[in-house]
Amino acid sequence: MKRRTLLTATAGVLATPTILRQAWADTMVGVTKTEIKIGHTIPYSGPASAYGVIGKSHVAFWKMINDKGGINGRKVNFITLDDGYAPPRTVEQVRRLVEQDEVACLYNCLGTPNISAIQKYVNSKKVPLLFVATGADKWGDWEHFPWVIGWQPSYQIEAQIYAKYILKNKPAAKIAVLYQNDDFGKDYVAGLKAGLGAQYDKLVIKAASFEVTDATIDSQAVSLKDSGADTLVTAATPKFAAQMIRKVADIGWQPLHFLTNVSASVGAVIKPAGVEKAVGVITSAYLKDPTDPTWKDDKGMNEWRAFMKEYIPDGDLADGGYVAAYGSVQSMLQTLKQCGDNLSRENIMKQATSLKDQYIPTLIPGITVNTGPKNYHPIRQMQLSRWTGDHWALFGEVIEGAG
């Protein structure tokens, strides 16, 4: 009888637009008249647990939105699960979110190897996987994976920026590379190869990898120093980035040190490593550093601070993870607002790829979010930044990559 009623309603949609809208509402997965379910995975435990603050921030943000009445009359039911940064567990948790919890979409799931493990699955299920928390270049593959979109700048673009700086300012550099032995780390190697071009084999004299399950990277650090390198590129998640900064200082090595943006958090990396040991380290930024006095009276950062004070009063204001989370969630919020009452998965994906010059409170001035049906790299601009001993100091111009 239920099926017959639905067919009857569907048969009359051409004559009655109101019924058509109701039919859509009845078939929108994860959506009711009062709620929309959003799924999320992140490592609250394990070797990359420093990123757990991102999930904590999202929970608080959606609580704030719900306290204000929700989105177009619907409250957000944000379901966040721990995957321990283990791809098999990510697969398990995402299947639960899609098949049991029946979420409307997935948002900001974290980790290059983790998203790689679920990319084909969510694409085959036509479940939007929006604004993932990883800068792997492949999240821009709109042609083969139209249901998966990135947010932050591509790791390859970031590595190309470092390569350009080295070629211009230290053309005779002897480069050592430490990289995580997965898609995340290998993207940086690929970016360096593209950026250095024919000079790569001449300038990169030593590369060492590590597994995310390793206890330390001490032996790799010593090996890279012994190579005679005077320049170092570290492509590592926070735990190992902090270890590398500390070890480099402890063994008396003083290379020109480039550090991946995702491990530039003062609270999660620099402080644990030792703020004095990180002096001179260079990263590239697209987000405002919460420890930088430049943003003391910044309107966007004051908005973020007010949010933190009310909803995460115990949060570390030096942890860039909170800043990143507050930034990316703005794009998710705007996507849902643009959907109106049509929260079908198809329309959610359509709106996520229809963001034009979106202002984000925590982005560096001059950097905006833009997406399109053939542009799945929302942010393509970055600016170099150097650790001074108490904050990251921007220098140079905002640089735009090709994506």
C-alpha positions as CSV (number, residue, x, y, z in Angstrom):
1,M,0.0,0.0,0.0
2,K,2.9,2.4,0.8
3,R,4.4,1.7,-2.6
4,R,1.1,2.4,-4.4
5,T,0.7,5.7,-2.6
6,L,4.2,6.8,-3.6
7,L,3.5,5.8,-7.2
8,T,0.2,7.7,-7.2
9,A,2.0,10.8,-5.9
10,T,4.7,10.4,-8.5
11,A,2.2,10.1,-11.3
12,G,0.7,13.4,-10.5
13,V,3.9,15.4,-10.2
14,L,3.7,17.1,-13.6
15,A,0.3,18.5,-12.7
16,T,1.1,19.4,-9.1
17,P,4.5,20.9,-8.3
18,T,3.8,20.9,-4.6
19,I,3.4,17.1,-4.7
20,L,6.6,16.8,-6.7
21,R,8.5,18.7,-3.9
22,Q,6.9,16.4,-1.3
23,A,7.9,13.3,-3.2
24,W,11.5,14.6,-3.3
25,A,11.4,15.2,0.4
26,D,10.1,11.7,1.1
27,T,13.0,10.1,-0.8
28,M,15.9,12.3,0.4
29,V,18.2,10.0,2.3
30,G,19.2,11.2,5.8
31,V,16.7,14.1,5.7
32,T,13.4,14.6,7.5
33,K,11.3,17.8,7.9
34,T,13.3,18.6,11.0
35,E,16.7,17.0,10.6
36,I,19.6,16.3,8.3
37,K,22.2,13.7,9.1
38,I,25.9,14.3,8.3
39,G,28.6,11.7,8.8
40,H,32.2,12.2,9.7
41,T,35.3,10.1,10.6
42,I,38.5,11.3,12.2
43,P,41.3,9.8,14.4
44,Y,40.3,10.6,18.0
45,S,42.8,7.9,18.9
46,G,46.0,6.4,17.4
47,P,49.1,8.1,15.8
48,A,47.2,11.0,14.3
49,S,45.0,11.7,17.3
50,A,46.2,15.4,17.4
51,Y,43.6,15.9,14.6
52,G,40.8,14.9,16.9
53,V,40.3,18.6,17.8
54,I,38.9,19.1,14.3
55,G,36.0,16.7,15.1
56,K,35.5,18.3,18.5
57,S,35.2,21.7,16.8
58,H,32.7,20.4,14.3
59,V,30.5,19.0,17.0
60,A,30.5,22.3,18.8
61,F,29.9,24.3,15.6
62,W,26.8,22.3,14.6
63,K,25.6,22.7,18.2
64,M,25.9,26.4,17.7
65,I,24.0,26.3,14.4
66,N,21.2,24.1,16.0
67,D,21.0,26.5,19.0
68,K,20.3,29.3,16.4
69,G,17.5,27.3,14.8
70,G,19.3,25.1,12.4
71,I,19.4,25.4,8.6
72,N,16.3,26.2,6.7
73,G,14.3,24.9,9.7
74,R,16.3,21.7,10.1
75,K,18.7,20.7,12.9
76,V,22.0,19.0,12.0
77,N,22.5,15.5,13.4
78,F,26.3,15.3,13.1
79,I,27.6,11.8,13.6
80,T,31.3,11.6,14.1
81,L,33.2,8.3,14.6
82,D,36.8,7.4,15.5
83,D,38.8,5.6,12.9
84,G,42.2,5.7,14.6
85,Y,43.8,6.8,11.3
86,A,43.5,3.1,10.2
87,P,42.1,2.8,6.7
88,P,40.3,-0.6,7.4
89,R,38.5,1.0,10.3
90,T,37.6,4.0,8.2
91,V,36.0,1.7,5.7
92,E,34.0,0.0,8.5
93,Q,32.9,3.3,10.0
94,V,31.9,4.8,6.7
95,R,29.9,1.8,5.8
96,R,28.0,2.1,9.1
97,L,27.3,5.8,8.4
98,V,26.1,5.1,4.9
99,E,24.2,1.8,5.3
100,Q,23.0,1.9,9.0
101,D,22.8,5.6,9.9
102,E,21.8,6.5,6.4
103,V,23.5,9.9,6.4
104,A,22.7,12.4,3.7
105,C,26.4,13.1,3.1
106,L,29.8,12.7,4.5
107,Y,31.9,15.8,5.5
108,N,35.5,16.5,6.2
109,C,36.6,12.9,6.8
110,L,40.4,13.0,7.5
111,G,43.5,11.3,6.1
112,T,44.8,10.6,2.7
113,P,45.1,6.8,3.1
114,N,41.8,6.8,4.8
115,I,39.9,8.6,2.1
116,S,41.7,6.5,-0.5
117,A,40.2,3.4,1.1
118,I,36.6,4.7,0.8
119,Q,36.8,6.8,-2.4
120,K,35.5,4.1,-4.7
121,Y,32.9,3.0,-2.3
122,V,31.2,6.4,-1.7
123,N,31.5,7.2,-5.4
124,S,29.7,4.0,-6.4
125,K,27.0,4.7,-3.8
126,K,26.7,8.3,-5.0
127,V,27.1,9.7,-1.5
128,P,28.6,13.1,-1.4
129,L,32.0,13.1,0.4
130,L,32.6,16.8,0.9
131,F,35.6,19.0,1.7
132,V,37.8,16.1,2.9
133,A,40.5,17.0,5.4
134,T,43.4,16.0,3.3
135,G,45.2,17.9,0.5
136,A,45.9,14.9,-1.8
137,D,45.9,16.1,-5.4
138,K,43.6,13.3,-6.4
139,W,40.6,14.8,-4.6
140,G,40.3,17.1,-7.6
141,D,39.5,14.2,-10.0
142,W,36.0,15.4,-10.9
143,E,35.9,13.2,-14.0
144,H,36.4,9.8,-12.3
145,F,35.2,10.6,-8.8
146,P,32.5,13.2,-9.1
147,W,31.2,12.5,-5.5
148,V,34.4,13.4,-3.7
149,I,35.8,16.9,-3.3
150,G,38.7,18.4,-1.4
151,W,38.9,21.7,0.4
152,Q,42.4,22.7,1.4
153,P,45.2,23.3,-1.1
154,S,46.7,20.3,-2.9
155,Y,49.9,18.8,-1.3
156,Q,51.5,18.8,-4.7
157,I,50.8,22.6,-5.1
158,E,52.3,23.1,-1.7
159,A,55.5,21.1,-2.5
160,Q,55.8,23.0,-5.8
161,I,55.8,26.3,-3.9
162,Y,58.7,25.0,-1.7
163,A,60.6,23.9,-4.9
164,K,60.1,27.3,-6.5
165,Y,61.5,29.0,-3.3
166,I,64.5,26.7,-3.2
167,L,65.3,27.2,-6.9
168,K,65.1,31.0,-6.5
169,N,66.8,31.4,-3.1
170,K,69.1,28.4,-2.8
171,P,69.8,27.0,-6.3
172,A,72.7,24.9,-5.2
173,A,70.8,23.3,-2.3
174,K,71.4,19.7,-1.2
175,I,67.9,18.5,-0.4
176,A,66.9,15.7,2.0
177,V,63.2,14.6,2.1
178,L,61.4,12.8,4.9
179,Y,58.0,11.5,3.8
180,Q,55.3,9.3,5.2
181,N,55.1,6.2,3.1
182,D,51.6,6.5,1.9
183,D,49.6,8.7,-0.6
184,F,50.0,11.7,1.7
185,G,53.8,11.6,1.8
186,K,54.2,10.6,-1.9
187,D,52.2,13.6,-3.0
188,Y,54.9,15.9,-1.7
189,V,57.6,13.9,-3.5
190,A,55.6,14.2,-6.7
191,G,55.2,17.9,-6.1
192,L,58.9,18.4,-5.5
193,K,59.6,16.5,-8.7
194,A,57.3,18.7,-10.7
195,G,58.6,21.9,-9.1
196,L,62.3,21.1,-9.4
197,G,61.9,19.5,-12.8
198,A,65.1,18.4,-14.4
199,Q,67.0,19.6,-11.3
200,Y,65.3,17.0,-9.0
201,D,67.8,14.2,-9.3
202,K,70.7,16.7,-8.9
203,L,69.3,18.6,-5.9
204,V,67.6,15.8,-3.9
205,I,70.5,13.8,-2.5
206,K,68.6,11.7,0.0
207,A,65.0,10.6,0.7
208,A,63.8,8.6,3.6
209,S,60.3,7.2,4.3
210,F,58.6,6.1,7.5
211,E,55.5,4.2,8.3
212,V,52.7,5.8,10.3
213,T,52.9,2.8,12.7
214,D,56.6,3.5,13.5
215,A,57.5,4.6,17.0
216,T,60.0,7.3,16.0
217,I,61.8,8.8,13.0
218,D,65.1,9.2,14.9
219,S,67.1,6.9,12.6
220,Q,65.8,8.6,9.5
221,A,66.7,12.0,10.8
222,V,70.3,10.9,11.5
223,S,70.6,9.3,8.1
224,L,69.4,12.4,6.3
225,K,71.8,14.6,8.3
226,D,74.7,12.3,7.4
227,S,73.9,12.7,3.7
228,G,75.3,16.2,3.9
229,A,72.0,17.8,3.0
230,D,71.6,21.5,3.9
231,T,67.9,21.7,3.1
232,L,65.1,19.5,4.5
233,V,61.5,18.9,3.4
234,T,59.4,17.1,6.1
235,A,56.1,15.6,4.9
236,A,54.7,14.1,8.0
237,T,51.6,14.1,10.2
238,P,51.8,16.0,13.6
239,K,53.4,13.3,15.8
240,F,56.3,12.7,13.5
241,A,56.6,16.3,12.5
242,A,57.2,17.2,16.1
243,Q,59.7,14.4,16.5
244,M,61.6,15.6,13.4
245,I,61.8,19.2,14.5
246,R,63.1,18.1,17.9
247,K,65.6,15.5,16.6
248,V,67.0,17.9,14.0
249,A,67.8,20.3,16.7
250,D,69.1,17.7,19.1
251,I,71.7,16.3,16.6
252,G,72.9,19.8,15.8
253,W,71.6,19.9,12.2
254,Q,70.7,23.3,10.9
255,P,69.1,22.8,7.5
256,L,66.7,25.2,5.7
257,H,63.6,23.3,6.9
258,F,60.3,23.1,5.1
259,L,57.4,21.6,7.0
260,T,54.1,20.4,5.6
261,N,51.2,22.8,6.3
262,V,49.0,20.1,7.9
263,S,51.6,19.8,10.7
264,A,52.2,23.5,11.3
265,S,49.9,23.7,14.4
266,V,51.6,25.6,17.2
267,G,49.7,23.7,19.9
268,A,49.9,20.2,18.3
269,V,53.4,20.3,16.8
270,I,55.6,23.3,17.6
271,K,55.1,23.4,21.4
272,P,55.6,19.6,21.8
273,A,58.7,19.9,19.7
274,G,60.0,22.9,21.5
275,V,59.3,26.4,20.3
276,E,63.0,27.3,20.3
277,K,63.9,24.2,18.2
278,A,61.5,25.2,15.4
279,V,62.9,28.7,14.8
280,G,63.4,29.3,11.1
281,V,61.2,26.4,9.9
282,I,59.2,27.4,6.8
283,T,55.7,26.3,5.9
284,S,53.0,27.6,3.6
285,A,49.8,28.9,4.9
286,Y,46.3,29.5,3.8
287,L,44.8,29.9,7.2
288,K,45.4,32.6,9.8
289,D,47.7,31.5,12.5
290,P,46.0,32.0,15.9
291,T,49.3,32.9,17.6
292,D,50.2,35.6,15.0
293,P,49.7,39.1,16.5
294,T,48.8,40.2,13.0
295,W,45.3,38.8,13.7
296,K,44.9,40.2,17.2
297,D,42.0,42.5,16.2
298,D,41.0,40.7,13.0
299,K,37.2,40.5,12.5
300,G,37.3,36.9,11.3
301,M,39.5,35.7,14.0
302,N,37.5,37.5,16.6
303,E,34.5,35.7,15.3
304,W,36.4,32.4,15.8
305,R,37.5,33.4,19.2
306,A,34.0,34.2,20.3
307,F,32.9,30.8,19.0
308,M,35.7,29.1,21.0
309,K,34.9,31.0,24.2
310,E,31.2,30.0,24.2
311,Y,31.3,26.5,22.7
312,I,34.9,25.1,23.4
313,P,36.1,27.1,26.4
314,D,38.7,24.5,27.2
315,G,40.1,24.5,23.7
316,D,43.7,25.4,23.0
317,L,43.7,28.7,21.2
318,A,47.1,28.0,19.8
319,D,46.0,24.8,18.0
320,G,45.5,25.5,14.3
321,G,43.3,22.5,14.0
322,Y,40.4,24.5,15.5
323,V,41.0,27.3,13.0
324,A,41.0,24.8,10.0
325,A,37.8,23.2,11.2
326,Y,36.1,26.5,11.6
327,G,37.1,27.4,8.1
328,S,36.1,24.3,6.2
329,V,32.7,24.0,8.0
330,Q,31.8,27.4,6.6
331,S,31.8,25.8,3.1
332,M,29.6,22.9,4.4
333,L,27.2,25.4,6.0
334,Q,27.0,27.5,2.8
335,T,26.4,24.3,0.7
336,L,23.4,23.3,2.9
337,K,22.0,26.9,2.8
338,Q,22.2,26.9,-1.0
339,C,20.3,23.5,-1.1
340,G,17.2,25.1,0.4
341,D,14.6,22.4,0.8
342,N,16.1,20.1,-1.9
343,L,18.6,18.1,0.2
344,S,18.8,15.2,-2.2
345,R,22.4,13.9,-2.5
346,E,22.5,15.1,-6.1
347,N,21.6,18.6,-5.1
348,I,24.0,18.6,-2.1
349,M,26.8,17.7,-4.5
350,K,25.7,20.3,-7.1
351,Q,25.7,23.0,-4.5
352,A,29.1,22.0,-3.1
353,T,30.5,22.5,-6.5
354,S,28.8,25.9,-7.0
355,L,30.7,28.0,-4.4
356,K,31.8,31.4,-5.8
357,D,34.4,33.6,-4.1
358,Q,33.3,32.4,-0.7
359,Y,34.7,34.5,2.2
360,I,36.0,32.3,5.0
361,P,36.7,34.1,8.4
362,T,39.9,32.1,9.1
363,L,41.5,32.3,5.6
364,I,44.4,34.7,4.9
365,P,43.1,37.8,3.1
366,G,43.1,37.4,-0.7
367,I,42.3,33.7,-0.5
368,T,38.7,32.6,-1.2
369,V,36.9,29.4,-1.9
370,N,35.8,28.6,-5.4
371,T,34.3,25.4,-6.8
372,G,32.7,24.3,-10.0
373,P,31.6,21.2,-11.9
374,K,35.2,20.9,-13.1
375,N,37.0,22.5,-10.2
376,Y,37.3,20.3,-7.2
377,H,40.2,22.2,-5.7
378,P,38.4,24.9,-3.7
379,I,41.6,26.6,-2.4
380,R,44.5,27.1,-4.8
381,Q,46.4,29.9,-3.0
382,M,49.0,29.9,-0.2
383,Q,51.6,32.2,1.3
384,L,55.0,31.2,2.8
385,S,55.4,31.6,6.6
386,R,58.4,31.3,8.9
387,W,58.4,30.3,12.6
388,T,59.9,33.2,14.6
389,G,60.0,31.5,18.1
390,D,56.6,32.7,19.2
391,H,54.5,32.8,16.0
392,W,54.3,32.1,12.3
393,A,55.2,35.2,10.3
394,L,54.0,35.5,6.7
395,F,56.4,36.6,4.1
396,G,56.2,37.1,0.3
397,E,53.1,37.2,-1.7
398,V,50.0,35.0,-1.9
399,I,50.9,32.4,-4.6
400,E,48.3,30.6,-6.7
401,G,48.9,27.1,-8.0
402,A,47.5,25.4,-11.0
403,G,45.7,22.7,-9.0
